[in-house]
């Protein structure tokens, strides 16, 4: 059977019509898939019938009129020009035949007289004028009309009649009566139309939208349409409007389906629900063979490829034809079918989700398994939806509590504040005995995060009453003990102790072992300070970690272990990699927590600007109110960065920001106190800073988390004491900090030595500061090195070594600018050349500050300066505080002598 395009088909039909006009009756059947142009070809020939000397008579079969007896034949006869007496006879015959059909009779040999009479009317008319009889959608013609037209077809071989029928090649009952009879006739020809080729699509797109659009979109149009003209035209409009398939394409798909048999629309809906052809017949409760034929027809129509819709917008359009109730019902059926067929759990779970209900035990298991897989793949939002549906459908209180715990963990990845609504339910489940030991630990940590300390203690105490724990519970308990020891030590006594046997059983898997090792390594780093074996453990854990649903605490503890072990340079690339992974997994909560760690790393590497950026990012990803007690981490880092950059006004808001009261019972509270103290110290409020630092020291000692690399509070407390005129106490603190470094924390050792130099006699300062510079440089902290070099420049100048001081000032200034330490870089900005031609230190002082500083350098007391300048003593003190900060000195004796000369 030959296939034709529109041009070839029209040429063939015109030739057949010419033969019919010449007295050789012809029959043609035009077939093709949806939107191949059958109707266009039929009516195109009809328009040219008069040019060939023929009279066109047309009719169209309709699904709605399939049961109207002789309906199609009536259309033809009503359009026939005939004498009134012939019309009366013809209408009478039609009415009689219709009555016989309605009475349930068949067109047997008696009724053949009616058929013969009707056909005779048409044949006699053709003797006066050749006829072109066209019936489109002939497959929808009523049976009586089909019998009449079949009768006529057998008698037109030598009549001036051409019979032209249009029918799709996708009809499930394609070989209907008329079709079968026609194809057996020797004077019948079949014209089969096809969709456009790739070249044909390109030409059509170019005709409608221009060559440029065709070059860009023609290939894609052919791929999504299969050459279906209707779809091609719709795609062209979509691409011109928005650059992608859209509503017009979806509407065109529906138009094709509505033109087809209703069975095709039904099957299309089933395919749209399942998104694959396998079980459509079972889903719809239809015959397998008929459904397979419908799928083939939809494929030939260009709507499907490989049994699936060619684009999601087509599938969505078909789904939109289902009302919500029918759609949900089909998805529930699809879930059951795909489950029994062993489909992937996510496929079954998605159907359950769209079905809106999961009551059976198998459905709950599928949803839980799909949620776990989704979390491992970074699909947090779908996992949450799976768990929500399982939670809603679960009637078993114990299982419901377990699902709620998983839901809390999943929601935590997006925003730690969102699971708060489940905490009360989980607490109630615990008291009813429906919450397992591992889940109870998760609940306690969530309560602590949100500052519900009393409830958290209650949950932890209740753990002791749960009896023997399973392996998962033991692992959670072991991790929780280490986590509480390093994060919330005051809660540790409320947690059950583990025996040696239980502790060994807790590390029952590689994942559990890593979690326990990582948590314990962090505790050692916080309590004992830097040790090579502790850092090695952290790096080993990091090499085997991924951000799956259980390992965030593992990664966090390992990164902090490296950071607090003086290995910030090693922690940085690990942290960057995990931040990128968290972003790809769409886990903003984890991104935020990792960004807060990255800020701590940046501070220890002397990168305050980068640290501020990371801390701000952490507080943007999770609003401060959602951070709970952990807000102290990013807030403390932000304040430390602000202090280092001397941007007090910009960061002042964060000092006064409300924080949870319970935060001071956690490690995060220590980070906040330290950041706040450093910020207030740099702002000239030494007394307030000292109070916060002493509280910080008291808590670290009480909790046994007094590692210098964690929080070097003694260094800053000593600096505050120097500014308050207590050099001896400051010296003792600095020496204590140096002793606690045990030679393992070069960075903090160097920081302490810088402050120690401020308490020493001027003749010893240069030696101490040079050693301090060596240590902080070895520790990798550029900002602390800049501070030390600043003091060293001042020491050289105080000893009259201006050339050496000037040379070092240039290096110190470059380093300060690199670190964005604005206060230092401004204080080290070039001044007027000294007598020896070497640039000295020229701090940025206001006129008022310079006048006060000059008098103070000349030996005047605060009261004398107040009287001379007509300002209050308090104002003098405020000016001197700012001068000391800008010049990085701690007492009057350290003020540069050149200030006296400037006053003169």
Helices and strands as residue ranges (DSSP letters): E 3-4, H 6-21, E 26-32, H 38-47, G 50-52, E 55-60, G 63-65, H 71-78, H 84-102, H 112-128, E 131-136, G 138-140, H 143-153, E 161-168, H 177-183, E 188-193, H 198-209, H 211-225, H 229-242, H 247-259, H 262-274, H 280-284, H 288-300, E 304-305, E 308-309, H 312-319, H 324-340, H 345-355, H 361-376, H 380-393, H 397-414, H 420-431, H 437-449, H 453-463, H 471-487, G 489-494, H 500-506, H 510-528, H 532-543, H 552-563, H 568-584, H 588-604, H 608-621, G 624-626, G 628-630, H 631-644, H 648-655, G 661-665, H 667-682, H 686-703, H 713-723, H 727-740, H 746-759, H 762-778, H 782-798, H 802-818, H 822-827, E 830-833, E 839-841, H 847-857, H 862-869, H 873-887, G 892-894, H 898-903
